[in-house]
């Protein structure tokens, strides 16, 4: 994903590796559980992500974000429409809590454990940048480059309040009112689409109010509370060459999560911020090719 491309065909190494890894996982789970859902689920997601990244590395710089948009819609729509509408699974965070309490190892539980918790140790918060069904809509809004300074620190606590309220609601319904999740029920469908409609309304309103497409992700979304620790130790991160960096500020201006990327470069570090969603917008806009996606372990380096 570097601005200066490697030799022909080498640019497809990452999407090919991801394609193989996901299909090996899909086949392994299918064979060990005799459940074809795993074959289709992980095979489809791996193929969709590989197609998106393949498009990204193939296209000229100005059109590369199209690859990420394709991956967002292929994966996000599958989660929301197929698993949600047709399979009637509550893919919201409350559904994850309910399925865990019920001991149901269904698609929602698999998704959260793989994409939003344990998978983050490997792929960082790539889910947020490349696959989220909420962000796939918010990224279509007109504020590609946010036009004002981020909100003060206390507003970042809203995501933790949201997480606590979701967990508290589930606890109240489960232990207080005796609610039990019902497999493939209309109730789960209502919960999924009602919650998503609320997310979209809040996300779009915040985007226009703050002139920032990703305002919902930064201030309200509860998912980063699950990702903070694994993202700190993620193997995939943005790296750079400080000798090629001219401090033009383009990467910071285009970063949807307001990360001061050059500060990490000049300290000889990869981008250690757990706010990074690995959208690679910074890599794409760097005129000097100083940034790239790297695979390494950072240990306990200070941020």
Residue pairs with C-beta under 8 A, 6 or more apart in sequence:
1 14
1 53
1 56
1 57
1 280
1 283
1 292
1 293
2 283
2 289
2 291
2 292
2 293
3 61
3 283
3 284
3 286
3 287
3 288
3 289
3 291
4 289
5 11
5 57
11 57
11 58
12 54
12 57
14 53
14 57
14 293
15 49
15 50
15 51
15 53
15 54
15 57
16 50
18 46
18 49
18 50
18 53
19 46
19 47
19 50
21 46
22 42
22 43
22 45
22 46
22 47
22 49
22 50
23 42
23 43
23 46
23 47
25 42
25 46
26 38
26 39
26 40
26 41
26 42
26 43
26 46
27 39
29 35
29 38
29 39
29 42
30 36
30 38
30 39
37 107
41 107
41 110
44 78
45 75
45 78
45 131
48 71
48 74
48 75
48 78
49 71
49 74
49 75
49 130
49 131
51 70
51 71
51 74
52 67
52 68
52 69
52 70
52 71
52 72
52 74
52 130
53 67
53 71
53 130
54 67
55 64
55 66
55 67
55 70
56 64
56 65
56 66
56 67
56 68
56 280
57 64
57 67
58 67
59 66
59 67
61 284
64 284
65 281
65 284
68 129
68 130
68 279
68 280
69 136
69 139
71 130
71 131
72 130
72 131
72 132
72 135
72 136
72 139
73 136
75 130
75 131
75 133
76 131
76 132
76 133
76 134
76 135
76 136
77 133
77 136
79 91
79 111
79 131
79 133
80 91
80 133
80 192
80 196
83 89
83 91
83 107
83 108
83 111
84 90
84 91
84 189
84 192
84 193
85 189
85 193
87 107
87 184
88 184
88 185
88 186
88 188
88 189
88 192
89 95
89 106
89 107
89 108
89 184
89 188
89 192
90 98
90 99
90 108
90 181
90 188
90 189
90 191
90 192
91 107
91 108
91 111
91 133
91 192
92 191
92 192
92 195
92 196
93 112
93 163
93 166
93 222
93 223
94 166
94 169
94 170
94 191
94 195
95 108
95 181
95 188
95 191
95 192
96 108
96 109
96 111
96 112
97 166
97 167
97 170
98 170
98 174
98 181
99 105
99 106
99 108
99 109
99 181
100 109
101 170
101 174
101 181
102 180
102 181
104 181
104 183
106 183
112 226
113 119
115 127
115 131
116 127
116 223
116 226
116 227
117 226
117 227
117 230
118 230
119 127
120 127
120 227
120 230
120 231
120 234
121 230
121 233
121 234
121 235
122 234
122 235
122 236
123 234
123 236
123 278
124 231
124 234
124 235
124 236
124 237
124 276
124 277
124 278
125 224
125 227
125 231
125 234
125 274
125 276
125 277
125 278
126 236
126 277
126 278
128 135
128 217
128 223
128 224
128 227
128 277
128 278
129 135
129 277
129 278
129 279
129 280
130 278
130 279
132 217
133 196
134 196
134 199
134 200
134 203
134 216
134 217
134 221
135 214
135 217
137 200
137 203
137 204
138 200
138 203
138 204
138 207
138 213
138 214
138 216
138 217
139 213
139 214
141 204
141 207
141 208
141 213
143 207
143 211
143 212
143 213
144 213
144 254
145 253
145 254
146 210
146 211
146 212
146 213
146 214
146 215
146 256
146 258
147 211
147 212
148 210
148 211
148 212
150 212
150 218
150 258
151 210
151 218
151 219
155 219
156 218
156 219
158 219
158 220
159 219
159 220
159 221
159 222
159 224
159 225
160 222
160 225
162 220
162 221
162 222
163 222
163 225
166 222
173 179
174 180
181 188
182 188
199 216
199 221
202 216
202 220
203 215
203 216
203 220
206 212
206 215
206 216
206 219
206 220
207 213
207 214
207 215
207 216
209 215
212 218
212 256
213 256
214 256
214 257
217 224
217 256
217 257
217 277
218 257
218 258
218 275
224 274
224 275
227 274
228 274
231 274
231 276
232 272
232 274
233 297
233 298
235 295
235 296
235 297
236 278
236 293
236 294
236 295
237 270
237 271
237 272
237 276
237 278
237 293
237 294
237 296
237 298
238 261
238 270
238 271
238 276
238 278
238 280
238 282
238 283
238 291
238 292
238 293
238 294
239 270
239 271
239 291
239 292
239 293
239 294
239 296
240 261
240 264
240 265
240 270
240 271
240 286
240 290
240 291
240 292
241 265
241 290
242 265
242 266
242 268
242 290
244 288
244 289
244 290
245 262
245 265
245 266
245 288
245 290
246 288
247 262
248 287
249 262
250 285
250 286
250 287
251 261
251 262
251 281
251 282
251 285
251 286
251 291
252 258
252 259
252 260
252 261
252 262
252 282
254 281
254 282
254 284
254 285
255 261
255 281
255 282
256 277
256 279
256 281
257 273
257 275
257 276
257 277
258 275
259 271
259 273
259 275
259 276
261 271
261 282
261 291
264 270
264 271
264 272
264 273
265 290
269 298
269 301
270 294
270 296
270 298
272 298
272 301
272 303
273 303
278 293
280 293
282 291
283 291
283 292
283 293
